[in-house]
């Protein structure tokens, strides 16, 4: 059994997003990872991207998160679950003036290491260039999704 109580768990801060790792795959033989993310008001989110080796699920705990999958957009409110299968181009954003909180599920756990790498790059004082970001994405079977709207916040 693994228990992560309020205020516990590894913290990862990336810009205006604060993430708490609830399960990094260590207790699931890397089959599943779970994070909780707080998106500050007007957080634009990442450019559309595709994962080739993992599913990504999002459950909105509070607020509203705008998901864009391909050219389809959905404003997901509290209690909404969004599942993005491998290969689907997607992004998300908080386009409102209120914080949004969501639970993210990764199967397998691959992508938690991506967030750690980004955090470590910033913590080491290095600038996260677009080329460096792309290299980090590729290490975790992720590519930008060309030909789709740039971000859910636009």
Secondary structure, 3 states (H helix, E strand, C coil): CCCCCCCCCEEEEECCEEEEEEECCCCCCCCCEEEEEEECCCCCCCCCEEECCCEEEEEEEECEEEEEECCEEEEEECCCEEEECCCCCEEEECCCCCCEEEEEEEECCCHHHHHHHHHHHHHCCCCCCHHHHHHHHHHCCEEECCCCCCCCCC
